[in-house]
Structures are given as structure tokens and as C-alpha cells.
Amino acid sequence: MTAQVLPPPQTAHSLNSSLSYASSAQQHQPAPLQRTNHGSHIDPEMVDWLTPTSKDTPISDIRAHYSRDGYVWIKNVIPRSDVFDMREQYFQTISPSGLLSPDTGPREGIFNSRLDPTAHQGLGATPQDSVMQNLDEIHASKEYQDFLLHPDLCDWVRRLTGWQREAVLKRGLLRHNVPGSKCPSGIHYDQLFLRAGDPTFVTAWVPIGDCAADGGGLMYLENSCELGERIEKRFEAQQEKEDMPKEERISAFNRHMGELGHLSHNAETWAKGDGLGKRWLVANYEAGDVVFHSPWMIHASGQNSDKFGRIRLASDLRFYEEGAKLDERWTRPFYNGDGL
């Protein structure tokens, strides 16, 4: 299989400028078409825009937004240069796989469109066995573990929550998604995967580079926290009825769960049915942005259809208040075969 040949990558300046314009003007335009893992487009009537929030917004308003909507997308939390340093480190580490376009660098992260995208998937899909050692290396690296503790990010966690001190789980995840490959994130809420701890954490989803709305970034099911809790209670009732052992109950891969622990991989049909007709909210994310979301907020990613060939790279980080009951399984860095 040969992927469609994409146009030559634009300069970093032109990419960033066009994305910044799109981000500011997005509320006045229809959301772009979103593709699912099944290859179909989501009904455009089922897609709308995520609402951005300036970091200069009064903190009381930001907290109210998070409490009401289950998420808050804060612009410019982390310096862009720090984010692109992490992007460069990641693609430099996995570059032996050959996924980068010739004559481009790891900081750009442009996919080699002559390759089969299904052979270059990241975590959440099916990475090549040959790249797993590189993924283990980057997740355990000092650069990534330091990124989890970025002072600007941790400061915003405390501002949002009012916590005096926070505890970050070392098992953060870096997920890349090349144009044309499967989505790295099926439909889920995060508590599915962290059931051994209290549902009191905050997830920070961090795009590691610019990511247009059709570039495979996260999309959120509007007003879905109550629905996420209701679904989990249904799972708990089934497990209790069957007297399922604890080690199976806390697993996102027990017999009641879907493929890879997700609720579904078809964002269109699921949203219209089990999702109660709620819309998917998408965004033009920029390096430095962070979306903070609830353990119950239902979300997924679309396929990466970026016209410039940019590889979507992002990281999801979890923060608890110091002293809360953590999911101890997530307190050490990701490694291949950790079962989570």
C-alpha cells in the first residue's frame, strides 16, 4: 500500500501563522470533516468547535467553565520552544523507523508520505515491534520525565484546582499519529484506565506541536461527564453481579470492555446512539496549549488528515492532589508490556 503523496511541507513560519489565524477565526467557520477508524466521515451536524480560554481569564471563571463543561482549553500555558524541544527529542529518538520525510527534521515531524501509514502507528494503535524499544526509551528519558513536571504546567494545575501540592503520575503517554493511520484514541473516559485510584485527578492533554482540527487531535463529547459516570456505574453493577475479582474489575480490558479498553472506535454511530446525540467538539490546537479535562469527560481522536503531512504528537498527563488515592499502577514510566 502506498500513501497519497502530500504537498511539500510549508515553512515553520507559514504553518504557525496559518494555524494561529484558524484558531482565532474558527468560531465563524464550519468545523472540518472528521474521519473515524472506520473510514467514514462524522456527520458535520455532529461536530462543533471547542471553546478556547485565555490564560488571562479570571480564575473563578476558568474554574466555573471546567466544573460546568468538564474541560477547559487554556491557550499558551507552556512556552512554544519547550514544546518543540520535546517534539524534536521524540522524533529524533524514533527516527530510525524512517517515518520522517527526507530533507525535514525531527522538530518539524513531517511524515514520509511514500510509506504505508499503517506500518508507522503510535501508542494507542499498533506500533511496529521494532520501534517499541525506542518508545520505552523516550518515555523513561529525563527529558520527558522533566516535561511531566514542567513548572508552568504544574502551576496551572494548582491554579485550576486550588490544591496546595499536586502529584503527577510518571506514566504519562506520548502518542503519535501519522496522516492516514488509525486513530490513537478510541472513545473513552480516563477513569476506565485508572480504576484503582479515586476519580479525582485532572488530565492535562498537551499537543506536542501545532495540530489543526483535522490533524488527529482530541475531540470531546459535549457535556458528557454525567454520561461517563453513568456508563461506569453500569459496568460496576455488571461486575458486582458476576462477583468479578478485584484485579479484573480495575482492568480496562476485562470481558465487559471493548477493543483496547475503549467504548467504541466509531465516533459517528456511537455519538448518535450511546452518546445521546451529543456533538463532538474539535479545535485548532497550537504548541503551548493545554486542555485540562475531568476523569469522566468522554473523548476520542479523529484520523489525521493534515494536508501538510504533520505527524500529530501529544501527551496525556494525570495529576492528583497530594495525599489522594492514586492508581499505583501508573506511578512508573510506560514500558512495552506493562499491561495498562
N, C-alpha and C positions, 0 to 999 in steps of 0.2 A: 504494500500500500504506500502511495506517495501523497504527502500532504499538499494542499494547494499552495502554490508559490505566492508568498506575500510581497508587497511592495517594499523597496529598500527602507530601512529604518530611518526616521527623521532624526534630526539632531536633538540632543537632550533639551536644548532651549525651546525648540519648537514644540516638542512633546509636552513639556511642562506648561508652556504658555497656553496651548490649546486646551489642556485639561483644566487649568485654572479658570479659563473662560467658561468651559462647560459646567464646572462646578457652581459658579456664581449665577449662571443663566438657566440652570436645569429646571427650576420650578416652572418655567414658562414654556417648556417643551415636553412632548410626549416621552415617556421612558422608552429606551431602546428595547428591541425584541430580546427575549431571554430564551436560551435553549436549555433543555434538560438532558440528562444522561440517555434519555430515550430518543433524542434527536429531534423532538418536536419543539415548536415554539410555544411558550406560555401565552395564553390569550392576552393580548395587550390590555384588555379591560381588567385583568387581574394583576397588573403591575403599576406601581406608582413610585414616587420619589421618597427616599428617606430625608428627614429634616435635619440639616446641619445646625450646629450651635457654636457660636463664637466663644472662645475661652474668656472673653471679657464680660460675658453674660453674668449677672448676679448669681452667686452660688445657690441662693434659695430657689431661683427659677430653674437652674440646672437640676437640682435635686427633685423638684416637683416634676420636671419633664421625665426623669428617669423613673420615678415612682409611678407616674401615670402611664407611660408608654413602654416601660421595660427596657429601654435603651436610651443612651444619649451619645450622639456623634459629635465629638469635640474636634474642632479644627486646630491644626498647628500645635499639638501638645509636645511633640518631640522635634528637635532640630532636624531639618531635612538631611543635612550632611551625616548625622549619626545614623539615620535610617538607611541611607545609601551605602554607608560603610558596612552595615550588616548585610545588605543585599550583595555587595561585592564579595564579602567573605563567604557567603553561602554558595554563590555560583562559581567562585574560584575553587571551593572545596569539591563540588560535584562536576566540575568541568571535564574531568577525564571521561565522563559518559558521552561527550561530544554533542550535548544538546544545544550549545550556543552557536549562533550564526557566525560563520567565518568573518573576520575583519571587524567584529564587535567585541566588546569587553564584558567582563562579569558584572561591572557596575550597571551596565545597560540591561543585561539579561534578556537579549533578543533570541528567540527560538530559531534554530536552523530548520527552515520550512521544507527542506528537502528530505527530512527524516519523517518516519512514521510516528505521529504524536502518541499513539497508544503504547509505544515502547519507551516512552520517556515520562511516565506518570510519577507523581509525588505521593507523599503520605496521604492516606485517605482514599487513594485509588490502589493501583498495583505497581509499585516501583520495581524496577529491574533488580534482580538479586545482586548484580554487580555493583549497584550504587548504594546498597544498604550499609556497607561499611563506611562510606563517605557520609551518609546521613547520621549514623551513630557518632561519627567524629565531630560533625558540626554541632549537634545537639549537646555534646559534652564539652564543647570548647569554652574556654574562658570568655571569648568574645560574646558568645550567645548567652552564657550564664550571667555575664555582666549586663547584657541588654535587658534581661528579665528584671533587673534591679535599677533600670535607668532612673536617675533621680527625678526627672520631670514627670515620668510616668507614675512613680510611687507617690509623688507629691499630689498628683491629680486624684489618685485613688483615695488618699486621706481627705482631700477636699470634698470629693463627692460623697463619701460615706460618713465623714465625721470621726473616723477611727483615729485613735492616738498612734497606734502602730499596726502595721499590716504584715502578713506572712504570705510570701509568694511561693507557689508550687514550682519546684525545679523542673517538673515535667511539662515545660512549655513545648509547643509543637510548631515547626516550620513546615509549611505546605506549599509546594509549587504546583502550578497548573499551566501546562503549555497550551497554546492555541490548538483546538481540535481534539484535545484529550478528554477523558471522562472528568466529571466534576470531582473535586477532592472532598466535598462535604455533602452528604445526603441530608434529608430533612431530620432534624433532631432538636432537642433542648439539652443543654450541657449537663444537667443533673443525671441524665441517663448514664453518663460515663463516670460520674463521681459519686455514686450512690453510697459509698462507705463513709462519706462526710456529710456535714449539715448543708442544706441548700441555702447557705447564707453568703456564699462567695460572690465576687464580681469578676466577670470575664472581661479582659481587655483584648479586643481584636485589633491587631496592628497591621495595616498594609505595609509591606516592606518594599516600597516603591510606589509610583503612581499606578492607579488601576481604574480604568474607565468603567462605566456602568455595564458595558457588555464584555468586560475583561475577566469575568470569573470571580469577582469579589463576593462578599457575603450579601445575601438578601434576607430581609427579616419579614416574618409574617406579622402583619399589623395587629396590635392589641392581643397578643397571643399568650401572655403569661398565665392567665387563668386557664386557658385550654391546655397548656403544658402540664400544669399541676393536676388537672382533671385526668389527663391521659396516664400520668404516673400513678395516681391513686387507683386507676383501673388495673394497671399492671400489678400493683401491690395486692389488690384484692384477689387476683388470679393466683399469685404466688402463695398467699396465705391459704387459700382454698386447697391448694395442692401440697401444702406443707413443704414448700421448696427449701432446701438447705440455704443457710445464710450466704455461703460463698457463691451459690448460683444466683441468689436474689440480687446481689450487688453487681453482677456481671451484666454489661450491656449486650452480651452475646448469648444470653440464656435462651431457652426454647421459645419464649414469647416474643423475642425481638426479631427485627427484620435484618436484611443484608447489611453486614458490617456494623450492626447495632443501631441502624437508623430506622426511622418510622417508614420512610419510603424514599425512592430515588426519582419519582415522577412528580415534579413540583406543580404541574398543572392539574392533574387529576386529583392529587391529594388535597390541594388547597380548596378545590371546589366541593370536595366531599368531607373528609375528616377535618379539614381546615375551616369548615363552616362558611366557605365563600369569602374568606378574608383575602386581602391583596398582599402580594409580595412587594416590599419596599427596597429599591436599589439606589445606588449612589455612584458618583464620580469621586472616588477616593484619591487623596493626594498623600505623598510621603510626609509623615509628621502627624497625620490624623490618627485618632483612636476612637473606636466605638466601644463604649462600656455597656455591657448588657447583663440582664438577670439570668440566673441558672435555669429559669423556666421559659425564657424567650425562645420561640421556635424560629429556626433559621436554616439556611442551606446555601449552597453556591450554585450559580449557573455555569454553563460551559464558557470557556474563554474564547471569545470571538474577536479579540483585539486586532484591529486592522493593521497595526504596526508590528505585530509579532511579539509584543512584550509578554514575557512569562509572568503570570500572576504569582507573587510570593507574599505570604502573610504569616503571621504568628498569632496564636491564641494563648493568652496568659491568664492564670487564675490567682486571685487574691482573696484571702480570708482575713478577718480581724484576728490579731494575735490572741491566742487562747481559745479560739473556736475549734470545734472538732473537725479536723482535716480528713481528707481521704488520703491515708498514709501511702497508698499505692502510687500516688502522684508526687511523692516527695524526693524522688531521684530522677535524673535526666532520662529522657527517652532512650531506649535501645531496641534494636530489632529482636522481636520475640518476647517483649515484656508482657504480652497478653492483654494490653489495655487498648 
